[in-house]
Amino acid sequence: MSKHILIVDDDALLRRSLAFSLEKAHYRVSTAATAEDALALARLDPPDLVLLDIGLPGMDGLDALRDLRRMADVPVIFLTARRRELDQVLGLEMGADDYVTKPFDTDVLLARIKAVLRRAASSTTTPSPPEPTILTVGDLVIDKAAHTVTVAGRPVALSPREFDLLYALAVEADRVVSTDELLARVWGAEYAGEPQVVYVHIRWLREKLEEDPRRPRRILTVRGVGYKLASEAPR
């Protein structure tokens, strides 16, 4: 059965052209010009994935994502036109599954759609390999099962991507992990060559975990190589 994709964008031309391309790729497609219409459609005919513009009239894409998350755990890819929006998306507490900046190449978007749908399917059908449930790195405690992080006993709220990035560093505590390795582990091979995604998330992690994000003592940069999570708590 074809996967159902819901396109939510106020640009009528983009909706038509994107729907045409997705249908050619054998997806079933619905479209909506507003978040309100999209939520109504999603209730009647739940999608397998949503392509969601941020800058919508009325309810914007960020609020729409919150409502979609309350309805079902449907994967969402943000469509964003402005750098300011992109930075906001990357730092979202609730976290979209992916984002694509406009103007985008349709083949790139199709690859992202396949990757997100593949991850969504594997998370529900394939048992994960055993991993440490709780990691302790100095005064930093990461509970993978509960999806919680504490620093010196203080809870820290992280987005899903921030959590996965921190966990990837914690598993290799005191070892330098390259940017390419972090991209592959946390985002997938389709993000090869996009190191700025890691840079932004490292910045957000430092703002939440470091006493002085400008002088990090937990998440250290090894210039030209990658990043290292120090096991000794900052003094």
N, C-alpha and C positions, 0 to 999 in steps of 0.2 A: 504494500500500500504506500502511495506517495506521501511524503512528509508534508504537513500543512504549515505554510509560512505566512505570517501576518505582517504586512508592510504598513507602517504608520508614519506618514509624512504629509505635510501640507502642500508640497510641490506636486501638482497633478501630473506634469510631464515625467518627473522622476518616478512616480508611482507606476505609471503606465509602462515606461521603458523597463523598469526593474521587474515588474510583474511578467512582462513578455520574456525577459531573459531567464527568470526563474522557472517559468512554465516550460521553456525550451529545455531546461535542465531537469525536467520531469518532477518538479515540485507542484503541489497544489497551493494556490495563492489566494489570499484575501487582502484587501486594502482598506485603509481608513485615513481620512484627512485630519482627524482630531483624536486626542487621547480618549475622550469620552466615547466616541464611536468605536474605537478600538476595544475598549473594555467591554462594551456591550456585545461586540462580535465575539470576543474571547469567551464570554459566558455561554453564548449559544453554540459556538463551534471552537472548542479549545485548540489553539495552535500548538505545533511542536517546537516552534521557534518564532520569536518576534524581532523584526528589524524596526527599531524605534528611534525616530528623530528627537533630538533634545529640544530644539527651538520650535515647539508647537504653539499654535494659538490656544488661548484658554489654559487648560491644564497642561503643564509642560511635561517633557519626557521623564524627568526625574521623579515627579509625583506619580506619573503613570506607572513607572517601574515599581514603586512602593505598592500600588494597588494590584498590579499583576502578581507580585510576590505573595500577596495575601490570598489571591485566588488559587494559584498553583505554582509549582516549582518549574516554570517554563523558562528555557534559556532565552536570554535577551542580548542582542547585539545593538549597541548604540550607533547611530549615524550622527556625526557631529561636523559642523562646518567651521567652527571658530576655535582657535587655540585655547582661549579661555575656557570654553566648554570642555575641551579635551582634558585639560588639567583638572577640571572639576570631576570629570568621569573617573579619571585614574585614582582620585582620592576618595571616591564614594565609600561610605561605611558599608552600605549593603552590597555594593559591587555588582556591576553588570558582568556578563560572561565574556564580552569582547566589545571592541569598538572599531569603527572604520571612519576615517576622515574623508569629507567631501572636498573636491571631486574624487571618486574612487574608480578603480579599474574593476569591471564586472567580474573578471576572472579571479581577481584577488578576493573580492567579496564572496564568490562562490566557494573558494578554498576555505575561507574563514567559516562559512556556514557549515560546510562538511565537517570541519574540525570540531566545532562546537556541538553539532549533533552527535558526532562520534564520541566525544567526551561524556555527553549526557547519557548516551546509551551504555557506555562502559561502566559508568558510576552506578547504574541500576542493575546491570546484568552480570558484571564480572567482579568476583571477589578481589579485593585489593591484596597485594602481598603484605605479609606481616611487617609492621613498622613499630618502632618504640611508641608507646602510647603517651608517656610523659617524658619530656626532656628537661633537664635542669642544666642551665649554663650560667654559672655564678648565681646571682640573685634573680635570674630570669627563669621562669617556669612556664613551659608550653605543654598544655594538655591537648593532644590531637583529638582524642575521642570527644571531649567536651568542647573543643574548639575555643579554648580560653588561654589567655596569656596574663601573667602577673609579673610585676617588677617590684622586688622587695615587698611582696605581699599586696601591692596595689594593682587592681585589675586594669588592663589596657584594652580598649576596643579597637579591633583591627578589621579591615575589610577582608573578604576571602582571599584575594590575591596577596595582600600584605601578610596574612597569616601563612599562606603557602610559601612565600618568599622567606619569611623568618624561619619557618620550619626547615626549609632546604639549607639555610645557613647553619642552623642549630645542629642538624644531623652531622655536619662537618665542622663542628666548633673548633676554632683555632687553626683550621686549614683554609687556605685561600681557594675560593670557588670562582671560576671565571664567569664573566658576564654571559658568554655563550652557553655555558653549562646551566646557569640559572634560567636563561631564556628557554632552553630545551626542557628543563625539569618543571618549571612553573607555568610556562605559556605554551610550549609545544614547538615542534620543528618549524611550523609555518611562520614563526616570528623571527627566524634567523635573519640577522642583519638589521634588527631594530633595537639596538641597545638602549635607546632613550626610554623605552618602557621600563627597563630595570632601573635606570637612573632616577626616574620620577618616583618609583615605588620605594627605593632606598631613601630618598629624601623624606617621603611621608613617614617611613618607619622611624627614621632618626628624630623627626619632630615629636613622635609619640613615645620613644624609648630613651632618648638621650637627655641628660640634664642640660647640656648646651649643644643643640644640633649642629652648630657651626664648628664645634670642636668635638667630634664624636669620639667616644672611648669604648663603645660597645661594637658598633658596626664600622669596621675600619676599611678604608680604601687602600688597596695595594696597587699603586698607579701602573697602568698598562697591563694588569693581570686580572684583577677582579675585586672581590670583597671577602672579608673575614669577620666572623662573629667571635669576639674575644671572650674567653671563659671566665676571666677574672673580672669581678664587679668593679666598676669605677670607684675610686677612693675620693 
